[in-house]
């Protein structure tokens, strides 16, 4: 029986459940847009007559603005009001999606994808910070963050599934159209479920210079990583792009230490385990998210699957992640997050290593499904546990920034992993072709090597995860972050 001093559980109320469902719907919408177009790319290329170099921007355009503007979106949510920023981002995503579906030219379609990424960069950190500031009690917070983490993992697999179903069903344009009614639903629900948080005073002005350095550096970094496999890692353009991006980001760190009102107060990294959790997320994304790219190519190019068949192949992945995420929430309260991060990373990595044994004449039931299910179990565990650890101890006034840091790490990690592993796969395939192997065998050999290295990278995340805080879902315990001068860049 609750004592008079206990705070009632928000999650047990109808409003609390609806709020959590709304915020997870926002997360699903943003995460799924990263992968939902992948299966539809061949159809889009054929119908609009796009070259391969132009086609890649249908995917890369979203990734570029999404990852590059995430920090700005998170900080704007903290300063201007999370509900305002969430609404602005949702309007942009819904509108851009409708334009993308109607597009008859490559320019309009790619422009719509850039705009979708901008909207998602505003929506996602705003939604996660609303979640962490709304559900503050231990059990509420554990459950809410577990559901959010499960949604993130689920959406990565569901995007490929939905892309295949929609492309072979009503057509590729519905890959974009589907976002618009969901955005309208979110816009209708936000005013009733999310309080109108008061805008924080921006003392001394907004960090315009720091914003320019961070946005420019992150966008150029993502761009350089996306283009590296095509241009070549030793190409002068790649070296210049990555070199300038590095210089801009170093300049950003120096600026943040010196300015009075930084975009990213470096003091946030004094929160125990936060840096390790973000680095763990980046490493996991680098190792695992490329799997969807290579396995989808394997199914379509080697096994001859159509869009619908390739999409359906990911249904067990989605179901497994959803089921495991729910169970993980119960274990967090007992064991804490650190053992689960370590175990989930190792299990996911072993699943990828198992996938690296795919043969040219492979079978879905024998060569793909068991390994994908094992990988999904680990993915469901680690995404939930690490999301919880990355938000442990974060003050309410920095919740948006913490959310942005976590998701920026995921986007940068995904771009880095895909760039490096694509280069590895391409190089191995070229070597095999030169040695006289058949084209399909050479292609599969490249996929195998990329998946093997991806698995090893994912297992490597377990070592970083050892440095994360062993949270059991507690809310913020720090009243305010310490001065930036005490933080080592």
Phi, psi and omega per residue, in radians:
X1 nan 2.326 -3.063
X2 -1.228 2.313 3.075
X3 -1.380 2.794 -3.100
X4 -1.047 -0.432 -3.079
X5 -1.537 -0.200 -3.106
X6 -1.308 2.472 3.087
X7 -1.404 2.243 3.132
X8 -1.118 2.592 -3.132
X9 -1.292 2.116 3.110
X10 -1.231 -0.595 -3.071
X11 -1.196 -0.422 3.139
X12 -1.367 -0.211 3.117
X13 -1.460 2.798 3.115
X14 -1.107 -0.705 3.135
X15 -1.120 -0.688 3.131
X16 -1.114 -0.765 3.124
X17 -1.107 -0.752 3.136
X18 -1.155 -0.653 3.108
X19 -1.104 -0.791 3.118
X20 -1.090 -0.735 3.123
X21 -1.085 -0.718 3.128
X22 -1.108 -0.822 -3.095
X23 -1.150 -0.648 3.094
X24 -1.231 -0.535 3.042
X25 -1.117 -0.714 3.067
X26 -1.053 -0.807 -3.138
X27 -1.084 -0.766 -3.129
X28 -1.066 -0.758 -3.126
X29 -1.047 -0.773 -3.087
X30 -1.286 -0.769 -3.115
X31 -1.187 -0.662 -3.076
X32 -1.191 -0.493 3.141
X33 -1.186 -0.273 3.104
X34 -1.265 -0.449 -3.031
X35 -2.191 -0.194 -2.992
X36 -1.174 -0.450 -3.098
X37 -1.483 -0.213 -2.981
X38 -1.029 -0.833 -3.109
X39 -1.194 -0.460 -3.099
X40 -1.442 -0.145 -3.022
X41 -1.014 -0.787 3.115
X42 -1.034 -0.683 3.132
X43 -1.189 -0.743 3.097
X44 -1.067 -0.762 -3.139
X45 -1.049 -0.756 -3.113
X46 -1.194 -0.775 -3.054
X47 -1.258 -0.673 -3.108
X48 -1.680 -0.078 3.117
X49 1.154 0.806 -3.079
X50 -1.587 2.541 2.989
X51 -1.331 2.870 3.141
X52 -1.086 -0.723 -3.119
X53 -1.144 -0.580 3.091
X54 -1.327 -0.677 -3.084
X55 -1.053 -0.628 -3.068
X56 -1.064 -0.427 -3.101
X57 -1.323 -0.224 3.020
X58 -1.114 -0.610 3.064
X59 -1.567 -0.838 -3.025
X60 -1.209 -0.538 3.138
X61 -1.045 -0.725 3.101
X62 -1.155 -0.803 -3.110
X63 -1.086 -0.660 -3.064
X64 -1.101 -0.929 -3.107
X65 -1.332 -0.583 3.129
X66 -1.091 -0.899 3.142
X67 -1.298 -0.617 -3.059
X68 -1.275 -0.505 -3.052
X69 -1.855 0.078 -3.059
X70 -1.074 -0.763 3.139
X71 -1.067 -0.739 3.110
X72 -1.092 -0.750 3.130
X73 -1.068 -0.732 3.132
X74 -1.151 -0.719 -3.136
X75 -1.223 -0.664 3.081
X76 -1.075 -0.651 3.111
X77 -1.083 -0.723 3.124
X78 -1.185 -0.641 -3.014
X79 -1.571 -0.693 -3.020
X80 -1.749 -0.194 -3.111
X81 1.988 2.192 -3.049
X82 -1.186 -0.677 -3.130
X83 -1.142 -0.722 3.134
X84 -1.051 -0.813 -3.095
X85 -1.190 -0.668 3.092
X86 -1.074 -0.780 3.134
X87 -1.115 -0.774 -3.130
X88 -1.074 -0.776 3.135
X89 -1.133 -0.684 -3.134
X90 -1.151 -0.727 3.093
X91 -1.040 -0.745 -3.111
X92 -1.166 -0.756 3.128
X93 -1.111 -0.798 -3.130
X94 -1.093 -0.755 -3.130
X95 -1.194 -0.813 -3.138
X96 -1.096 -0.630 3.123
X97 -1.133 -0.741 3.105
X98 -1.094 -0.721 3.118
X99 -1.133 -0.726 3.112
X100 -1.062 -0.703 3.115
X101 -1.167 -0.533 -3.124
X102 -1.519 -0.174 -2.995
X103 -1.058 2.381 3.067
X104 -1.985 -0.075 3.131
X105 -2.243 2.740 -3.134
X106 -1.143 -0.655 -3.117
X107 -1.067 -0.773 -3.130
X108 -1.184 -0.714 -3.134
X109 -1.125 -0.816 -3.123
X110 -1.181 -0.675 3.063
X111 -1.047 -0.690 3.098
X112 -1.112 -0.648 3.125
X113 -1.197 -0.671 3.042
X114 -1.028 -0.794 -3.114
X115 -1.155 -0.648 3.065
X116 -1.025 -0.741 -3.140
X117 -1.118 -0.679 3.089
X118 -1.079 -0.815 3.138
X119 -1.070 -0.742 3.134
X120 -1.138 -0.623 3.119
X121 -1.147 -0.424 3.043
X122 -1.478 -0.725 -3.041
X123 -1.179 -0.864 -2.908
X124 -1.139 -0.916 3.120
X125 -1.122 -0.561 3.089
X126 -1.109 -0.780 -3.110
X127 -1.157 -0.770 -3.121
X128 -1.174 -0.638 3.114
X129 -1.223 -0.589 3.027
X130 -1.081 -0.711 3.141
X131 -1.107 -0.842 -3.069
X132 -1.221 -0.415 3.103
X133 -1.613 -0.266 3.122
X134 -1.548 -0.658 -3.106
X135 -1.901 1.663 -3.011
X136 -1.843 -0.413 -3.137
X137 -1.210 2.646 -3.048
X138 -0.893 -1.006 -3.086
X139 -1.207 -0.669 3.094
X140 -1.062 -0.812 -3.082
X141 -1.130 -0.753 3.120
X142 -1.037 -0.844 -3.121
X143 -1.124 -0.793 -3.098
X144 -1.104 -0.806 3.133
X145 -1.191 -0.551 3.093
X146 -1.168 -0.763 3.115
X147 -1.120 -0.723 3.110
X148 -1.082 -0.843 3.137
X149 -1.071 -0.696 3.078
X150 -1.124 -0.645 3.112
X151 -1.113 -0.700 3.135
X152 -1.078 -0.820 3.123
X153 -1.177 -0.706 -3.139
X154 -1.080 -0.742 -3.078
X155 -1.127 -0.586 -3.138
X156 -1.069 -0.694 3.115
X157 -1.427 -0.681 -3.090
X158 -1.139 -0.499 3.138
X159 -1.038 -0.764 3.129
X160 -1.165 -0.737 3.119
X161 -1.065 -0.873 -3.113
X162 -1.149 -0.645 3.115
X163 -1.054 -0.734 3.123
X164 -1.176 -0.774 -3.133
X165 -1.095 -0.804 -3.102
X166 -1.224 -0.697 -3.106
X167 -1.136 -0.767 -3.122
X168 -1.464 -0.223 3.092
X169 -1.613 -1.825 -3.105
X170 -1.223 -0.257 3.096
X171 2.111 2.824 -3.031
X172 -1.101 -0.466 -3.109
X173 -1.109 -0.431 3.136
X174 -1.285 -0.246 2.989
X175 -1.059 -0.525 3.094
X176 -1.647 -0.793 -3.082
X177 -0.979 -0.606 -3.028
X178 -1.064 -0.438 -3.124
X179 -1.232 -0.528 -3.006
X180 -1.148 -0.886 3.105
X181 -1.120 -0.555 3.087
X182 -1.154 -0.709 3.099
X183 -1.097 -0.697 3.100
X184 -1.091 -0.715 3.111
X185 -1.081 -0.763 3.114
X186 -1.085 -0.793 -3.131
X187 -1.087 -0.608 3.129
X188 -1.240 -0.565 -3.050
X189 -1.525 -0.534 -3.036
X190 -0.971 -0.846 -3.103
X191 -1.065 -0.447 -3.113
X192 -1.544 -0.442 -3.009
X193 -1.934 -0.420 -3.071
X194 -1.933 2.105 3.133
X195 -1.086 2.638 3.126
X196 -1.437 1.501 -3.078
X197 -1.114 2.467 -3.082
X198 -1.222 2.404 3.108
X199 -1.143 2.277 3.090
X200 -1.313 2.538 3.102
X201 -1.237 2.261 3.096
X202 -1.602 1.617 -3.063
X203 -1.284 2.280 3.080
X204 1.346 0.092 3.111
X205 1.626 2.883 -3.121
X206 -1.450 2.551 -3.102
X207 -1.343 1.340 -3.064
X208 -1.141 -0.788 -3.108
X209 -1.120 -0.784 3.104
X210 -1.093 -0.678 3.103
X211 -1.076 -0.760 -3.141
X212 -1.126 -0.732 -3.140
X213 -1.139 -0.816 -3.103
X214 -1.149 -0.830 -3.110
X215 -1.127 -0.809 3.127
X216 -1.100 -0.749 -3.127
X217 -1.145 -0.793 -3.116
X218 -1.181 -0.736 -3.122
X219 -1.173 -0.694 3.120
X220 -1.220 -0.598 3.087
X221 -1.104 -0.854 3.125
X222 -1.086 -0.751 3.139
X223 -1.061 -0.804 3.138
X224 -1.082 -0.681 3.128
X225 -1.208 -0.673 3.138
X226 -1.157 -0.693 -3.062
X227 -1.491 -0.288 -3.041
X228 -0.982 -0.796 3.136
X229 -1.071 -0.583 -3.139
X230 -1.345 -0.781 -3.087
X231 -1.390 -0.532 -3.031
X232 1.803 2.384 -3.087
X233 -1.176 -0.462 3.124
X234 -1.629 0.011 -3.139
X235 -1.172 2.511 -3.103
X236 -1.028 -0.625 -3.138
X237 -1.123 -0.752 3.128
X238 -1.114 -0.769 -3.128
X239 -1.084 -0.746 3.140
X240 -1.155 -0.794 -3.115
X241 -1.051 -0.870 -3.114
X242 -1.234 -0.587 3.107
X243 -1.156 -0.784 3.118
X244 -1.151 -0.699 3.103
X245 -1.043 -0.761 3.116
X246 -1.092 -0.761 3.139
X247 -1.096 -0.716 3.125
X248 -1.125 -0.702 -3.121
X249 -1.253 -0.616 3.042
X250 -1.130 -0.747 3.080
X251 -1.064 -0.623 3.096
X252 -1.096 -0.793 3.137
X253 -1.082 -0.733 3.113
X254 -1.099 -0.762 3.134
X255 -1.076 -0.700 -3.107
X256 -1.166 -0.524 3.109
X257 -1.292 -0.474 -3.014
X258 -1.704 -0.519 -3.044
X259 -1.384 2.652 -3.107
X260 -1.340 -0.569 -3.101
X261 -2.206 1.335 -3.026
X262 -1.271 2.716 3.011
X263 -1.121 -0.759 3.108
X264 -2.170 1.670 3.070
X265 -1.052 2.040 -3.072
X266 -1.121 -0.260 3.105
X267 -1.095 -0.307 -3.136
X268 -1.099 -0.444 -3.112
X269 -1.372 -0.020 3.007
X270 -1.383 -0.236 3.086
X271 -1.147 2.181 -3.007
X272 -0.976 2.199 3.032
X273 1.403 -0.111 -3.057
X274 -1.140 -0.807 -3.136
X275 -1.080 -0.724 -3.139
X276 -1.136 -0.691 3.131
X277 -1.138 -0.697 3.118
X278 -1.179 -0.708 3.115
X279 -1.186 -0.614 3.063
X280 -1.079 -0.762 3.141
X281 -1.099 -0.740 3.117
X282 -1.064 -0.780 -3.110
X283 -1.166 -0.729 3.097
X284 -1.050 -0.781 3.139
X285 -1.097 -0.695 3.139
X286 -1.099 -0.657 -3.110
X287 -1.465 -0.661 -2.951
X288 -1.683 -0.692 -2.960
X289 -1.188 -0.451 3.078
X290 -1.157 -0.358 3.136
X291 -0.967 -0.753 -3.120
X292 -1.071 -0.629 3.135
X293 -1.158 -0.882 -3.051
X294 -1.278 -0.693 -3.141
X295 -1.188 -0.658 3.088
X296 -1.115 -0.765 3.079
X297 -1.072 -0.723 3.126
X298 -1.065 -0.786 -3.119
X299 -1.141 -0.690 -3.062
X300 -1.476 -0.742 -3.039
X301 -1.515 -0.563 -3.079
X302 -1.745 -0.854 -3.111
X303 -1.505 -0.220 3.068
X304 1.375 0.443 3.126
X305 -1.250 2.552 2.975
X306 -1.460 3.087 -3.099
X307 -1.036 -0.780 -3.092
X308 -1.146 -0.758 -3.128
X309 -1.158 -0.729 3.119
X310 -1.137 -0.696 3.112
X311 -1.125 -0.776 -3.140
X312 -1.105 -0.460 -3.128
X313 -1.090 -0.372 -3.122
X314 -1.623 -0.023 -3.137
X315 -1.056 -0.798 3.093
X316 -1.068 -0.552 3.100
X317 -1.104 -0.823 -3.141
X318 -1.081 -0.791 -3.113
X319 -1.129 -0.698 -3.131
X320 -1.151 -0.793 3.139
X321 -1.050 -0.775 3.138
X322 -1.064 -0.758 -3.124
X323 -1.183 -0.771 -3.097
X324 -1.172 -0.650 3.140
X325 -1.037 -0.713 3.126
X326 -1.123 -0.680 3.136
X327 -1.241 -0.632 -3.087
X328 -1.053 -0.634 -3.140
X329 -0.964 -0.651 -3.129
X330 -1.255 -0.597 -3.126
X331 -1.286 -0.535 -3.115
X332 -1.022 -0.749 -3.122
X333 -1.125 -0.425 -3.097
X334 -1.665 -0.780 -3.025
X335 -1.790 -0.339 -2.976
X336 1.487 3.012 -3.007
X337 -1.423 -0.573 -2.975
X338 -1.048 -0.864 3.124
X339 -1.041 -0.584 -3.126
X340 -1.278 -0.649 3.074
X341 -1.069 -0.794 -3.124
X342 -1.130 -0.846 -3.116
X343 -1.127 -0.757 -3.124
X344 -1.109 -0.689 3.115
X345 -1.103 -0.774 -3.124
X346 -1.153 -0.776 -3.138
X347 -1.092 -0.784 3.114
X348 -1.071 -0.763 3.136
X349 -1.081 -0.725 3.112
X350 -1.128 -0.621 3.070
X351 -1.089 -0.725 3.119
X352 -1.177 -0.689 3.102
X353 -1.109 -0.671 3.066
X354 -1.089 -0.741 3.108
X355 -1.095 -0.464 -3.098
X356 -1.215 -0.018 3.118
X357 -1.695 0.177 -3.083
X358 -1.019 2.319 3.097
X359 -1.661 2.935 3.128
X360 -1.135 -0.629 -3.140
X361 -1.782 0.737 -3.016
X362 -1.195 2.853 3.096
X363 -2.091 2.438 -3.123
X364 -1.083 -0.815 -3.053
X365 -1.196 -0.538 -3.073
X366 -1.681 -0.797 -2.954
X367 -1.712 -0.343 -3.081
X368 -1.994 -0.932 -2.975
X369 -1.006 -0.894 -3.105
X370 -1.035 -0.755 -3.127
X371 -1.191 -0.667 3.125
X372 -1.164 -0.643 3.102
X373 -1.175 -0.737 3.105
X374 -1.072 -0.785 3.109
X375 -1.065 -0.665 -3.127
X376 -1.159 -0.645 3.094
X377 -1.057 -0.856 3.115
X378 -1.110 -0.690 -3.132
X379 -1.100 -0.761 3.128
X380 -1.088 -0.651 -3.138
X381 -1.245 -0.877 -2.967
X382 -1.281 -0.630 3.130
X383 -1.144 -0.709 3.127
X384 -1.163 -0.865 -3.062
X385 -1.158 -0.745 -3.083
X386 -1.281 -0.585 3.051
X387 -1.082 -0.705 3.099
X388 -1.131 -0.776 -3.129
X389 -1.135 -0.640 -3.085
X390 -1.245 -0.300 3.139
X391 -1.885 0.052 -3.129
X392 -1.269 2.268 3.059
X393 1.351 0.162 -3.121
X394 -1.461 2.193 3.102
X395 -1.101 2.652 -3.088
X396 -1.011 -0.625 -3.071
X397 -1.282 -0.128 3.107
X398 -2.104 0.283 -3.095
X399 -1.122 -0.692 3.124
X400 -1.131 -0.713 3.122
X401 -1.126 -0.763 3.129
X402 -1.070 -0.730 3.108
X403 -1.101 -0.718 -3.127
X404 -1.164 -0.699 3.132
X405 -1.081 -0.762 -3.128
X406 -1.084 -0.809 -3.067
X407 -1.370 -0.472 2.999
X408 -1.116 -0.741 3.087
X409 -1.027 -0.707 3.135
X410 -1.130 -0.756 -3.126
X411 -1.179 -0.772 3.120
X412 -1.130 -0.740 3.115
X413 -1.080 -0.755 3.116
X414 -1.085 -0.758 3.135
X415 -1.145 -0.750 3.140
X416 -1.121 -0.826 -3.131
X417 -1.073 -0.772 -3.130
X418 -1.132 -0.714 -3.137
X419 -1.112 -0.856 -3.086
X420 -1.185 -0.802 -3.077
X421 -1.251 -0.534 3.044
X422 -1.139 -0.728 3.099
X423 -1.094 -0.706 3.116
X424 -1.106 -0.825 -3.124
X425 -1.109 -0.757 -3.128
X426 -1.114 -0.742 3.137
X427 -1.112 -0.769 3.129
X428 -1.121 -0.728 3.125
X429 -1.074 -0.745 3.124
X430 -1.094 -0.723 3.115
X431 -1.086 -0.728 -3.120
X432 -1.175 -0.674 3.104
X433 -1.146 -0.719 3.115
X434 -1.099 -0.596 3.140
X435 -1.373 -0.036 3.057
X436 1.679 0.175 3.126
X437 -1.312 2.695 3.117
X438 -1.119 2.613 -3.081
X439 -0.956 -0.777 -3.118
X440 -1.167 -0.664 3.109
X441 -1.166 -0.700 3.123
X442 -1.128 -0.735 3.121
X443 -1.105 -0.785 -3.133
X444 -1.122 -0.641 3.102
X445 -1.070 -0.701 3.082
X446 -1.105 -0.747 3.107
X447 -1.078 -0.736 -3.108
X448 -1.060 -0.797 -3.116
X449 -1.141 -0.721 3.135
X450 -1.097 -0.734 -3.141
X451 -1.182 -0.646 3.111
X452 -1.103 -0.827 3.137
X453 -1.149 -0.682 3.074
X454 -1.030 -0.683 3.102
X455 -1.138 -0.719 3.122
X456 -1.159 -0.674 3.082
X457 -1.094 -0.740 -3.127
X458 -1.116 -0.733 3.073
X459 -1.113 -0.603 3.100
X460 -1.062 -0.487 3.108
X461 -1.087 -0.433 3.133
X462 -1.100 -0.613 -3.136
X463 -1.206 -0.640 3.070
X464 -1.239 -0.679 -3.139
X465 -1.041 -0.399 3.104
X466 -1.091 -0.387 -3.102
X467 -1.624 -0.031 3.130
X468 -1.331 2.835 3.090
X469 -1.264 2.496 3.132
X470 -1.569 1.257 -3.057
X471 -1.348 2.570 2.999
X472 -1.941 0.420 3.071
X473 1.645 0.308 -3.107
X474 -1.216 2.740 3.067
X475 -1.421 -2.967 -3.112
X476 -1.100 2.368 3.104
X477 -2.031 -0.093 -3.126
X478 -1.770 2.197 3.136
X479 -1.155 -0.682 -3.106
X480 -2.790 2.591 3.139
X481 -1.294 2.716 -3.085
X482 -1.371 2.876 -3.101
X483 -1.003 2.516 -3.085
X484 -1.107 -0.452 -3.066
X485 -1.100 -0.398 -3.068
X486 -1.535 -0.049 -3.066
X487 -1.674 2.328 3.080
X488 -1.465 2.160 -3.138
X489 -1.094 nan nan
